[in-house]
Amino acid sequence: MGKTVSIGAQSFEFIRKNECFFVDKSDFIREWWENADAVTLIARPRRFGKTLNLDMLNCFFSRAYEGRGELFEGLSIWENEKYRELQGTYPVIALSFANIKGATFEAAKQGIKYVLAKLYELHGYILAGENMGEREQYFFNSVTPDMSDSVAELALQYLADYMSRYYGQKVLIFLDEYDTPLQEAYVYGYWKELVGFIRRMFNSAFKTNPYMERAVLTGITRVSKESIFSDLNNLTVVTTTSEKYCTQFGFTEEEVFQALDLMGMPECKKDVKEWYDGFTFGSQRDVYNPWSITNFLEEKELKPYWANSSSNSLVSLLIRQGNAETKMIVEDLMKGGCLKTELDEEVIFDQLLKKKGAVWSLLLASGYLKVAEREFSMETGIFTYCMELTNREVYMMFRTMIQGWFSDEDVPYNNFIKALLLGDVKAMNRYMNQVAFVTFRYFDTGRKPSSNTEPERFYHGFVLGLIVELGRDYRITSNRESGFGRYDVMMEPYQKDAPAFVLEFKVHDPEDEETLKDTVQEALRQIREKGYDSELEARGIPKERIRHYGFAFEGKQVLIGARS
């Protein structure tokens, strides 16, 4: 009989005391300790065991768990006598920013202050220590939810000072999900304000802190050093392409298959691999997301777990508001293609929509892309990465995300699709103008809207919608050219008797066409003269089953015409 699977349990003590299903990652303790790095930042996608591993470190090292070796009995770390003697011997400051998700700067800052105040309350016993003078007691008691910013920025360093005096040794600091408030700050538009506050706090806690022995920070992204880790020369960064700890976060295939055997489901290995395999850390391939696997072990049903477990709002925002090239790359990825690019894993949030390739760094760090291949150029000294969607579960997340762009009741996208398939040009025009009116601005950045870029943003987003809505019934391909005014879409049916479609997009040019009707006719002329039907006819589709549509854009106005 298999063990109890506790969904969402992030307490190491709870899991071990209740003998719940647990994949032994305790060798992470030894590996981290022997690396002897002063400050370690570990970036892994969400739901990859970061919180549980950090809590395991806390249970192992913290004085609060002194004499609690039974929690580690039977695990690999407990086989080494040196580490058995190390358990419960360090003062530890453990905190998490996981719940700091304010929609304003003041709300986020207040949330951090509550975390710090709770931390001081937890270690209130320090006030009774012999080395706490009147001045130290005054500062300790000033750490409340109403504290000033300057007190909050010094709170971690001062607590390390007080604990090191109390215990007579330097402290370990464990900070989980350090970047959650930073991602929220970007989404809600208060990035610069929060960065200054956190930078001062982190420099005090991790750079100029003589009372700290070592520290570990975990998060999803490697936020740029200039943003919050300025001058932190003792920082070791571990990303998804690093070799360090490459098997310690996430389940290896061997661990997953052993779990399926343990739970009496060995026949599910092939399907589980198809759905949930695909993550790559360093040279370690075939890494599985723990959240998906534990949920599958409990529910015994193949469906998206990880991709639906939390908001994907930042990813959706970046792709939706990204330029035409971004949407074109997503089109290719959705069709099983590969993105070949250089990569800077340092995420600069305020350049995500400006810096070329920044969005792909974030998607890789977040687990939505995986590195399929990596090449090093001796000539340039630069790595080039080939990246793909991670697995079937991630594909379905993208599919749901794109459907969400068009699901607003003011966006009659599905009605347009029905009219397209029925050949109802009048209805197509009515619905498409409603879709365009709402989504043109939606697909632009909203900060510096551009009438020149809106058409491209719109119709690349429109094609993504086609791929999602009709991808099961049609093979959808596009033949692109750079610049405005031309974007061809070909829809080849999988069903033998269904119609095929060729769509031509064209932006109205007053110098060449007097009216939108002229632009439509020019689009239809291009379809005819460039012989787009020949590709479909070569695949056995007769000419009478191929429909031509010309789309003409002028601002947010759209006119659609069909070949007569």
RODO-2510 file (C-alpha; in nm, 4 decimals, decimal comma):
residues 564
     n   res          X          Y          Z
     1     m     0,0000     0,0000     0,0000
     2     g     0,1277     0,3475    -0,0887
     3     k     0,1836     0,6307     0,1550
     4     t    -0,0553     0,9183     0,2178
     5     v    -0,0015     1,2001    -0,0313
     6     s    -0,0416     1,5358     0,1395
     7     i    -0,1309     1,7945    -0,1271
     8     g     0,0182     2,1370    -0,0643
     9     a     0,2039     2,0460     0,2552
    10     q     0,5166     2,2627     0,2732
    11     s     0,6132     2,1822     0,6303
    12     f     0,8949     1,9295     0,6500
    13     e     0,8082     1,8517     1,0109
    14     f     0,4419     1,7841     0,9249
    15     i     0,5305     1,5506     0,6371
    16     r     0,7825     1,3519     0,8398
    17     k     0,5716     1,3284     1,1572
    18     n     0,2696     1,2061     0,9625
    19     e     0,4745     0,9681     0,7449
    20     c     0,3432     1,1264     0,4264
    21     f     0,4800     1,0566     0,0797
    22     f     0,8231     1,2237     0,0561
    23     v     1,1003     1,2092    -0,2020
    24     d     1,4308     1,2239    -0,0164
    25     k     1,6090     1,5486    -0,1079
    26     s     1,8064     1,5686     0,2168
    27     d     2,1371     1,5411     0,0306
    28     f     2,0712     1,9064    -0,0581
    29     i     2,1733     1,9847     0,3014
    30     r     2,5142     1,8242     0,2553
    31     e     2,5670     1,9687    -0,0922
    32     w     2,4815     2,3227     0,0189
    33     w     2,6894     2,3042     0,3347
    34     e     2,9966     2,1682     0,1602
    35     n     2,9791     2,4351    -0,1124
    36     a     3,0288     2,6907     0,1664
    37     d     2,8869     2,9823    -0,0377
    38     a     2,8153     3,2921     0,1688
    39     v     2,4862     3,3890     0,0023
    40     t     2,3115     3,1498    -0,2375
    41     l     2,0243     3,2527    -0,4632
    42     i     1,8415     2,9519    -0,6082
    43     a     1,6000     3,0247    -0,8942
    44     r     1,3487     2,7545    -0,9799
    45     p     0,9943     2,7571    -1,1234
    46     r     0,7009     2,7744    -0,8846
    47     r     0,5892     2,4553    -0,7123
    48     f     0,9321     2,2936    -0,7429
    49     g     0,9939     2,2222    -0,3757
    50     k     1,1764     2,5455    -0,2904
    51     t     0,9650     2,6117     0,0193
    52     l     0,9844     2,2519     0,1420
    53     n     1,3614     2,2335     0,0896
    54     l     1,4160     2,5613     0,2721
    55     d     1,1980     2,4421     0,5595
    56     m     1,4028     2,1205     0,5626
    57     l     1,7188     2,3322     0,6004
    58     n     1,5539     2,5183     0,8857
    59     c     1,4526     2,1958     1,0618
    60     f     1,8026     2,0600     1,0202
    61     f     2,0108     2,3567     1,1342
    62     s     1,7857     2,5594     1,3644
    63     r     1,8380     2,5636     1,7398
    64     a     1,4593     2,5501     1,7632
    65     y     1,4845     2,1886     1,6351
    66     e     1,7730     2,0821     1,8556
    67     g     1,7399     1,7146     1,9455
    68     r     1,4819     1,6522     1,6695
    69     g     1,6953     1,4094     1,4737
    70     e     1,4017     1,1697     1,4376
    71     l     1,2745     1,3938     1,1582
    72     f     1,5747     1,2871     0,9487
    73     e     1,6013     0,9209     1,0423
    74     g     1,5956     0,7029     0,7318
    75     l     1,7036     0,9886     0,5035
    76     s     2,0385     1,0007     0,3260
    77     i     2,1721     1,2925     0,5331
    78     w     2,1358     1,0910     0,8546
    79     e     2,3751     0,8223     0,7340
    80     n     2,6683     1,0596     0,7911
    81     e     2,7731     1,0987     1,1561
    82     k     2,9252     1,4415     1,0861
    83     y     2,5848     1,5746     0,9866
    84     r     2,4028     1,4026     1,2708
    85     e     2,6220     1,6084     1,5036
    86     l     2,5479     1,9286     1,3075
    87     q     2,1700     1,9015     1,3405
    88     g     2,0077     2,1721     1,5560
    89     t     2,3257     2,3715     1,6188
    90     y     2,2680     2,7116     1,4511
    91     p     2,0467     3,0120     1,5169
    92     v     1,8283     3,0552     1,2082
    93     i     1,6234     3,3445     1,0729
    94     a     1,3609     3,1964     0,8401
    95     l     1,1069     3,4105     0,6550
    96     s     0,9008     3,4131     0,3370
    97     f     0,7714     3,6812     0,1003
    98     a     0,5272     3,4355    -0,0633
    99     n     0,2185     3,6275     0,0440
   100     i     0,3419     3,9798    -0,0382
   101     k     0,1075     4,0494    -0,3298
   102     g    -0,0160     4,4029    -0,2794
   103     a    -0,1632     4,5997    -0,5695
   104     t     0,0136     4,9167    -0,4502
   105     f     0,3592     5,0051    -0,3218
   106     e     0,2233     5,0924     0,0221
   107     a     0,0369     4,7598     0,0457
   108     a     0,3476     4,5608    -0,0533
   109     k     0,5690     4,7520     0,1884
   110     q     0,3158     4,7039     0,4673
   111     g     0,3087     4,3312     0,3959
   112     i     0,6876     4,3097     0,4324
   113     k     0,6681     4,5029     0,7594
   114     y     0,4113     4,2549     0,8931
   115     v     0,6473     3,9667     0,8077
   116     l     0,9359     4,1369     0,9895
   117     a     0,7208     4,2211     1,2927
   118     k     0,6037     3,8586     1,3147
   119     l     0,9650     3,7451     1,2956
   120     y     1,0611     3,9652     1,5919
   121     e     0,7593     3,8384     1,7837
   122     l     0,8748     3,4791     1,7207
   123     h     1,2174     3,5590     1,8653
   124     g     1,0876     3,7666     2,1549
   125     y     1,2840     3,5493     2,4001
   126     i     1,5925     3,7500     2,2988
   127     l     1,4722     4,0450     2,5080
   128     a     1,5589     3,8437     2,8186
   129     g     1,9176     3,7962     2,7066
   130     e     2,2086     3,9404     2,9035
   131     n     2,3464     4,1379     2,6073
   132     m     2,0285     4,3346     2,5336
   133     g     2,0863     4,6877     2,6567
   134     e     1,8327     4,9659     2,6700
   135     r     1,9121     5,0842     2,3177
   136     e     1,8811     4,7332     2,1720
   137     q     1,5530     4,6768     2,3535
   138     y     1,4209     5,0076     2,2187
   139     f     1,4952     4,9080     1,8580
   140     f     1,3588     4,5565     1,9118
   141     n     1,0292     4,6951     2,0398
   142     s     1,0112     4,9457     1,7530
   143     v     0,9794     4,6626     1,4982
   144     t     0,6011     4,6668     1,4617
   145     p     0,3665     4,6794     1,1608
   146     d     0,3751     5,0606     1,1989
   147     m     0,7556     5,0866     1,1939
   148     s     0,9311     5,3428     0,9755
   149     d     1,0942     5,2404     0,6481
   150     s     1,4412     5,2950     0,7943
   151     v     1,3684     5,0555     1,0828
   152     a     1,2312     4,7928     0,8424
   153     e     1,5382     4,8179     0,6194
   154     l     1,7676     4,7409     0,9165
   155     a     1,5441     4,4846     1,0889
   156     l     1,7048     4,1664     0,9497
   157     q     2,0612     4,2776     1,0204
   158     y     1,9750     4,3870     1,3748
   159     l     1,7890     4,0629     1,4474
   160     a     2,0961     3,8703     1,3300
   161     d     2,3023     4,0827     1,5698
   162     y     2,0714     4,0115     1,8655
   163     m     2,0495     3,6374     1,7912
   164     s     2,4266     3,6026     1,7466
   165     r     2,4769     3,7655     2,0885
   166     y     2,2143     3,5447     2,2488
   167     y     2,3537     3,2185     2,1078
   168     g     2,7190     3,3177     2,0818
   169     q     2,7458     3,2333     1,7123
   170     k     2,6575     3,3789     1,3752
   171     v     2,3186     3,3088     1,2201
   172     l     2,1860     3,1443     0,9050
   173     i     1,9242     3,3403     0,7064
   174     f     1,6713     3,1607     0,4867
   175     l     1,4436     3,3794     0,2703
   176     d     1,1829     3,2029     0,0574
   177     e     1,0208     3,3545    -0,2559
   178     y     1,2191     3,6755    -0,2385
   179     d     1,0922     3,7903    -0,5803
   180     t     0,7153     3,7491    -0,5337
   181     p     0,6614     4,1142    -0,4350
   182     l     0,8886     4,2259    -0,7211
   183     q     0,6813     4,0425    -0,9820
   184     e     0,3647     4,1926    -0,8368
   185     a     0,5298     4,5360    -0,8428
   186     y     0,5971     4,5018    -1,2141
   187     v     0,2411     4,3904    -1,2933
   188     y     0,0843     4,6730    -1,0911
   189     g     0,3299     4,9450    -1,1909
   190     y     0,5263     5,0307    -0,8743
   191     w     0,8511     4,8515    -0,9609
   192     k     1,0917     5,1424    -0,9063
   193     e     0,9539     5,2354    -0,5657
   194     l     0,9686     4,8802    -0,4283
   195     v     1,3145     4,8086    -0,5723
   196     g     1,4696     5,0933    -0,3729
   197     f     1,3137     4,9712    -0,0475
   198     i     1,4154     4,6059    -0,0978
   199     r     1,7653     4,6955    -0,2203
   200     r     1,8406     4,8814     0,1024
   201     m     1,7004     4,5940     0,3109
   202     f     1,8982     4,3279     0,1212
   203     n     2,2256     4,5212     0,1302
   204     s     2,1865     4,5543     0,5071
   205     a     2,0894     4,1888     0,5579
   206     f     2,3233     4,0129     0,3128
   207     k     2,6067     4,2482     0,2176
   208     t     2,7056     4,4456     0,5258
   209     n     2,5946     4,1959     0,7893
   210     p     2,8843     4,0779     1,0095
   211     y     2,6459     3,8619     1,2137
   212     m     2,5471     3,6298     0,9269
   213     e     2,7211     3,2965     0,8716
   214     r     2,5468     3,1995     0,5480
   215     a     2,2199     3,2649     0,3670
   216     v     1,9903     3,1073     0,1097
   217     l     1,7329     3,2934    -0,0967
   218     t     1,4882     3,1176    -0,3257
   219     g     1,2662     3,2549    -0,5995
   220     i     1,1519     3,2054    -0,9551
   221     t     1,3715     3,4642    -1,1234
   222     r     1,7251     3,5908    -1,1058
   223     v     1,6426     3,9598    -1,0704
   224     s     1,9174     4,1818    -1,2104
   225     k     2,2019     4,2547    -0,9730
   226     e     2,1726     4,6253    -1,0407
   227     s     1,8103     4,6174    -0,9273
   228     i     1,8402     4,4801    -0,5740
   229     f     2,1759     4,3065    -0,5276
   230     s     2,4055     4,5981    -0,6096
   231     d     2,7603     4,5446    -0,4813
   232     l     2,6639     4,2092    -0,3279
   233     n     2,9892     4,0419    -0,4291
   234     n     2,9331     3,7384    -0,2060
   235     l     2,6242     3,6239    -0,3994
   236     t     2,6231     3,2836    -0,5748
   237     v     2,3397     3,2538    -0,8276
   238     v     2,1986     2,9130    -0,9248
   239     t     1,9631     2,9214    -1,2251
   240     t     1,7923     2,6546    -1,4336
   241     t     2,1034     2,6220    -1,6535
   242     s     2,3421     2,5781    -1,3564
   243     e     2,4852     2,2424    -1,2574
   244     k     2,4615     2,3129    -0,8829
   245     y     2,1659     2,1439    -0,7119
   246     c     2,0373     2,0241    -1,0507
   247     t     1,8662     1,7172    -0,8958
   248     q     1,7586     1,8728    -0,5646
   249     f     1,4532     2,0662    -0,6860
   250     g     1,1961     1,8684    -0,8815
   251     f     1,1692     1,4915    -0,9226
   252     t     1,3995     1,2940    -1,1484
   253     e     1,2463     1,0317    -1,3750
   254     e     1,3847     0,7555    -1,1558
   255     e     1,2168     0,9115    -0,8512
   256     v     0,8858     0,9489    -1,0374
   257     f     0,8852     0,5905    -1,1614
   258     q     0,9733     0,4635    -0,8122
   259     a     0,6802     0,6647    -0,6741
   260     l     0,4423     0,5148    -0,9317
   261     d     0,5596     0,1670    -0,8344
   262     l     0,5179     0,2507    -0,4641
   263     m     0,1638     0,3769    -0,5190
   264     g     0,0670     0,0752    -0,7310
   265     m     0,0504     0,2558    -1,0678
   266     p     0,3436     0,1223    -1,2734
   267     e     0,1287     0,1087    -1,5876
   268     c     0,0997     0,4912    -1,5884
   269     k     0,4671     0,5650    -1,6542
   270     k     0,4332     0,6321    -2,0271
   271     d     0,1376     0,8699    -1,9910
   272     v     0,2923     1,0521    -1,6947
   273     k     0,6103     1,1063    -1,8935
   274     e     0,4151     1,2485    -2,1888
   275     w     0,2254     1,4935    -1,9698
   276     y     0,4711     1,6028    -1,7015
   277     d     0,8286     1,5331    -1,8151
   278     g     1,0419     1,7952    -1,9870
   279     f     1,2094     2,0252    -1,7359
   280     t     1,5871     2,0558    -1,7624
   281     f     1,8200     2,1862    -1,4920
   282     g     2,1854     2,2098    -1,5885
   283     s     2,2692     1,8826    -1,7611
   284     q     1,9920     1,6981    -1,5748
   285     r     1,7125     1,6168    -1,8177
   286     d     1,3784     1,4472    -1,7526
   287     v     1,2907     1,6521    -1,4459
   288     y     0,9256     1,6449    -1,3377
   289     n     0,7272     1,9048    -1,1497
   290     p     0,6571     1,7792    -0,7946
   291     w     0,3176     1,9493    -0,7772
   292     s     0,1888     1,7687    -1,0856
   293     i     0,3253     1,4327    -0,9749
   294     t     0,1910     1,4466    -0,6176
   295     n    -0,1506     1,5572    -0,7439
   296     f    -0,1543     1,2762    -0,9993
   297     l    -0,0573     1,0224    -0,7330
   298     e    -0,3525     1,1432    -0,5249
   299     e    -0,6178     1,1926    -0,7965
   300     k    -0,4931     0,9315    -1,0464
   301     e    -0,6140     1,1496    -1,3357
   302     l    -0,4102     1,2981    -1,6203
   303     k    -0,4839     1,6713    -1,6392
   304     p    -0,3057     2,0049    -1,5902
   305     y    -0,2129     2,0558    -1,2251
   306     w     0,0959     2,2760    -1,2172
   307     a    -0,0039     2,5075    -1,5039
   308     n    -0,3388     2,5782    -1,3359
   309     s    -0,2093     2,6070    -0,9792
   310     s    -0,1555     2,9843    -0,9733
   311     s    -0,1908     3,2988    -1,1761
   312     n    -0,0032     3,3312    -1,5035
   313     s    -0,0905     3,7005    -1,5273
   314     l     0,2653     3,8254    -1,5824
   315     v     0,3336     3,5768    -1,8634
   316     s     0,0011     3,6602    -2,0269
   317     l     0,0709     4,0334    -1,9995
   318     l     0,4154     4,0065    -2,1580
   319     i     0,3022     3,7950    -2,4540
   320     r    -0,0235     3,9811    -2,5094
   321     q     0,1481     4,3205    -2,5077
   322     g     0,4632     4,1932    -2,6779
   323     n     0,5552     4,3019    -3,0274
   324     a     0,4724     4,1145    -3,3464
   325     e     0,7943     3,9105    -3,3283
   326     t     0,7066     3,7874    -2,9785
   327     k     0,3668     3,6637    -3,0928
   328     m     0,5182     3,5029    -3,4046
   329     i     0,7630     3,3087    -3,1857
   330     v     0,4767     3,1919    -2,9634
   331     e     0,2933     3,0762    -3,2780
   332     d     0,5935     2,8609    -3,3698
   333     l     0,6316     2,7274    -3,0158
   334     m     0,2629     2,6349    -3,0029
   335     k     0,3134     2,4327    -3,3204
   336     g     0,6072     2,2419    -3,1720
   337     g     0,8806     2,4713    -3,2998
   338     c     1,2061     2,5750    -3,1371
   339     l     1,3283     2,9232    -3,0442
   340     k     1,7000     2,9646    -3,1078
   341     t     1,8464     3,2621    -2,9227
   342     e     2,1207     3,3950    -2,7007
   343     l     2,0094     3,4219    -2,3416
   344     d     2,0712     3,6524    -2,0480
   345     e     1,9267     3,4785    -1,7427
   346     e     1,9361     3,7999    -1,5402
   347     v     1,5805     3,9342    -1,5526
   348     i     1,5521     4,3122    -1,5686
   349     f     1,1845     4,3666    -1,5010
   350     d     1,1644     4,7256    -1,6188
   351     q     1,3054     4,6143    -1,9574
   352     l     1,0841     4,3100    -2,0137
   353     l     0,8939     4,4785    -2,2975
   354     k     1,1975     4,6679    -2,4267
   355     k     1,5050     4,4464    -2,4157
   356     k     1,5268     4,1875    -2,6928
   357     g     1,4931     3,8369    -2,5545
   358     a     1,4099     3,9418    -2,1977
   359     v     1,0690     3,7755    -2,2071
   360     w     1,2247     3,4405    -2,3039
   361     s     1,4614     3,4580    -2,0047
   362     l     1,1596     3,4995    -1,7791
   363     l     0,9695     3,2137    -1,9466
   364     l     1,2694     2,9838    -1,9066
   365     a     1,3113     3,0762    -1,5403
   366     s     0,9383     3,0264    -1,4844
   367     g     0,9433     2,6761    -1,6340
   368     y     0,7323     2,7448    -1,9436
   369     l     1,0298     2,6861    -2,1752
   370     k     1,2993     2,4211    -2,1586
   371     v     1,6481     2,4135    -2,3077
   372     a     1,6472     2,1441    -2,5770
   373     e     2,0020     2,2156    -2,6968
   374     r     2,2866     2,4484    -2,6075
   375     e     2,5762     2,5482    -2,8322
   376     f     2,8908     2,7400    -2,7390
   377     s     3,0699     2,9555    -2,9939
   378     m     3,4488     2,9629    -2,9483
   379     e     3,4546     3,2667    -3,1751
   380     t     3,2130     3,4846    -2,9765
   381     g     3,2312     3,3159    -2,6356
   382     i     2,8502     3,3122    -2,6238
   383     f     2,6031     3,0285    -2,5646
   384     t     2,3105     2,9901    -2,8044
   385     y     2,0055     2,8099    -2,6680
   386     c     1,7342     2,6187    -2,8500
   387     m     1,4186     2,6368    -2,6370
   388     e     1,0817     2,4620    -2,6642
   389     l     0,7582     2,4522    -2,4671
   390     t     0,8317     2,2315    -2,1682
   391     n     0,5601     1,9684    -2,1992
   392     r     0,1950     1,9002    -2,2776
   393     e     0,0789     2,0590    -1,9534
   394     v     0,2528     2,3870    -2,0429
   395     y     0,1054     2,3786    -2,3939
   396     m    -0,2395     2,3564    -2,2403
   397     m    -0,1596     2,6495    -2,0121
   398     f    -0,0688     2,8633    -2,3154
   399     r    -0,3851     2,7479    -2,4898
   400     t    -0,6015     2,8527    -2,1936
   401     m    -0,4134     3,1819    -2,1630
   402     i    -0,4722     3,2757    -2,5282
   403     q    -0,8385     3,1764    -2,5065
   404     g    -0,8627     3,4152    -2,2128
   405     w    -0,7587     3,7069    -2,4352
   406     f    -1,0771     3,6630    -2,6368
   407     s    -1,3177     3,5401    -2,3684
   408     d    -1,4466     3,8823    -2,2614
   409     e    -1,8178     3,9204    -2,3308
   410     d    -1,7361     4,2363    -2,5297
   411     v    -1,5113     4,0354    -2,7646
   412     p    -1,7360     3,8150    -2,9862
   413     y    -1,4406     3,6115    -3,1124
   414     n    -1,6206     3,2776    -3,1218
   415     n    -1,9033     3,4361    -3,3206
   416     f    -1,6463     3,5585    -3,5717
   417     i    -1,4982     3,2069    -3,5996
   418     k    -1,8443     3,0626    -3,6673
   419     a    -1,9116     3,3276    -3,9342
   420     l    -1,5731     3,2551    -4,0936
   421     l    -1,6457     2,8831    -4,1200
   422     l    -1,9952     2,9508    -4,2569
   423     g    -1,8688     3,2042    -4,5107
   424     d    -2,0983     3,4794    -4,3750
   425     v    -1,8952     3,7878    -4,4759
   426     k    -2,1494     4,0354    -4,3390
   427     a    -2,1399     3,8753    -3,9948
   428     m    -1,7593     3,8440    -4,0146
   429     n    -1,7329     4,2216    -4,0662
   430     r    -1,9678     4,2995    -3,7804
   431     y    -1,7963     4,0721    -3,5314
   432     m    -1,4401     4,1474    -3,6417
   433     n    -1,4884     4,5210    -3,5909
   434     q    -1,6134     4,4553    -3,2392
   435     v    -1,3148     4,2288    -3,1708
   436     a    -1,0704     4,4825    -3,3131
   437     f    -1,2200     4,7758    -3,1238
   438     v    -1,1722     4,6072    -2,7871
   439     t    -0,8471     4,4224    -2,8451
   440     f    -0,6317     4,6712    -3,0374
   441     r    -0,5550     4,8613    -2,7182
   442     y    -0,5494     4,5358    -2,5222
   443     f    -0,2652     4,4027    -2,7412
   444     d    -0,0620     4,7234    -2,7214
   445     t     0,1503     4,8137    -2,4200
   446     g    -0,0998     5,0612    -2,2820
   447     r     0,1918     5,2926    -2,1991
   448     k     0,2851     5,4347    -2,5381
   449     p     0,0188     5,3100    -2,7790
   450     s     0,1247     5,3298    -3,1408
   451     s    -0,1098     5,3352    -3,4379
   452     n     0,1735     5,1873    -3,6455
   453     t     0,2272     4,8814    -3,4279
   454     e    -0,1328     4,8145    -3,3235
   455     p    -0,2322     4,6333    -3,6486
   456     e     0,0641     4,3974    -3,6278
   457     r     0,0090     4,3296    -3,2575
   458     f    -0,3573     4,2656    -3,3296
   459     y    -0,3353     4,0293    -3,6201
   460     h    -0,0539     3,8245    -3,4711
   461     g    -0,2659     3,7870    -3,1588
   462     f    -0,5610     3,7047    -3,3843
   463     v    -0,3643     3,4226    -3,5500
   464     l    -0,2693     3,2815    -3,2087
   465     g    -0,6413     3,2754    -3,1366
   466     l    -0,7023     3,0840    -3,4608
   467     i    -0,4356     2,8296    -3,3685
   468     v    -0,5975     2,7740    -3,0291
   469     e    -0,9603     2,7655    -3,1438
   470     l    -0,9217     2,5740    -3,4709
   471     g    -0,5933     2,3880    -3,4217
   472     r    -0,7700     2,0543    -3,3819
   473     d    -0,9579     2,0897    -3,7113
   474     y    -0,7103     2,2845    -3,9233
   475     r    -0,3404     2,2922    -3,9953
   476     i    -0,2745     2,6660    -3,9631
   477     t     0,0374     2,8080    -4,1243
   478     s     0,1551     3,1607    -4,1882
   479     n     0,3882     3,3142    -4,4416
   480     r     0,5251     3,6333    -4,2906
   481     e     0,7256     3,9255    -4,4115
   482     s     0,8745     4,1999    -4,1973
   483     g     0,7183     4,5422    -4,1998
   484     f     0,3537     4,6443    -4,2073
   485     g     0,0916     4,5474    -4,4561
   486     r     0,1292     4,1778    -4,5304
   487     y     0,0509     3,8726    -4,3262
   488     d    -0,0824     3,5550    -4,4913
   489     v    -0,2646     3,2766    -4,3109
   490     m    -0,3448     2,9403    -4,4634
   491     m    -0,5935     2,7016    -4,3001
   492     e    -0,5808     2,3469    -4,4320
   493     p    -0,8612     2,1216    -4,3005
   494     y    -0,7889     1,7812    -4,1517
   495     q    -1,1407     1,6692    -4,2455
   496     k    -1,1681     1,5638    -4,6083
   497     d    -1,4735     1,7671    -4,7184
   498     a    -1,4237     2,0816    -4,5067
   499     p    -1,3346     2,4137    -4,6750
   500     a    -0,9804     2,5529    -4,6784
   501     f    -0,9028     2,9217    -4,6217
   502     v    -0,6423     3,1724    -4,7343
   503     l    -0,6407     3,5030    -4,5420
   504     e    -0,4486     3,8132    -4,6454
   505     f    -0,4023     4,1065    -4,4050
   506     k    -0,3236     4,4500    -4,5388
   507     v    -0,2998     4,7928    -4,3724
   508     h    -0,4655     5,0710    -4,5724
   509     d    -0,2107     5,2962    -4,7455
   510     p    -0,3758     5,6250    -4,8594
   511     e    -0,0993     5,6757    -5,1173
   512     d    -0,1876     5,3510    -5,2955
   513     e    -0,5575     5,2947    -5,2217
   514     e    -0,8377     5,5486    -5,1976
   515     t    -1,0706     5,3432    -4,9787
   516     l    -1,0699     5,0364    -4,7557
   517     k    -1,2564     4,8531    -5,0319
   518     d    -0,9581     4,9149    -5,2591
   519     t    -0,7288     4,7728    -4,9897
   520     v    -0,9469     4,4613    -4,9653
   521     q    -0,9308     4,4122    -5,3414
   522     e    -0,5531     4,4548    -5,3327
   523     a    -0,5318     4,1848    -5,0648
   524     l    -0,7457     3,9475    -5,2730
   525     r    -0,5384     4,0276    -5,5828
   526     q    -0,2210     3,9283    -5,3958
   527     i    -0,3739     3,5933    -5,3047
   528     r    -0,4544     3,5243    -5,6686
   529     e    -0,1343     3,6535    -5,8265
   530     k     0,0990     3,4832    -5,5809
   531     g    -0,0731     3,1495    -5,6313
   532     y    -0,1360     3,0619    -5,2682
   533     d    -0,3939     2,8032    -5,3748
   534     s    -0,1269     2,5892    -5,5411
   535     e     0,0083     2,4678    -5,2079
   536     l    -0,3385     2,3551    -5,0964
   537     e    -0,4188     2,2027    -5,4363
   538     a    -0,0945     2,0065    -5,4231
   539     r    -0,2281     1,8479    -5,1047
   540     g    -0,5416     1,7338    -5,2838
   541     i    -0,7849     2,0127    -5,1973
   542     p    -0,9905     2,1136    -5,5045
   543     k    -0,9997     2,4811    -5,5967
   544     e    -1,3749     2,5113    -5,5348
   545     r    -1,3241     2,4304    -5,1671
   546     i    -1,0672     2,7076    -5,1117
   547     r    -1,2030     3,0389    -4,9809
   548     h    -1,0167     3,3711    -5,0051
   549     y    -1,0597     3,6555    -4,7551
   550     g    -0,8928     3,9949    -4,7660
   551     f    -0,8658     4,1914    -4,4393
   552     a    -0,8087     4,5670    -4,4650
   553     f    -0,7106     4,7711    -4,1563
   554     e    -0,7317     5,1419    -4,0947
   555     g    -0,6817     5,2300    -3,7310
   556     k    -0,9311     5,0177    -3,5383
   557     q    -1,1599     4,9810    -3,8396
   558     v    -1,1534     4,6530    -4,0322
   559     l    -1,3138     4,5610    -4,3626
   560     i    -1,3286     4,2011    -4,4860
   561     g    -1,4005     4,0967    -4,8413
   562     a    -1,4231     3,7583    -5,0099
   563     r    -1,3298     3,6442    -5,3568
   564     s    -1,6408     3,6693    -5,5699
***
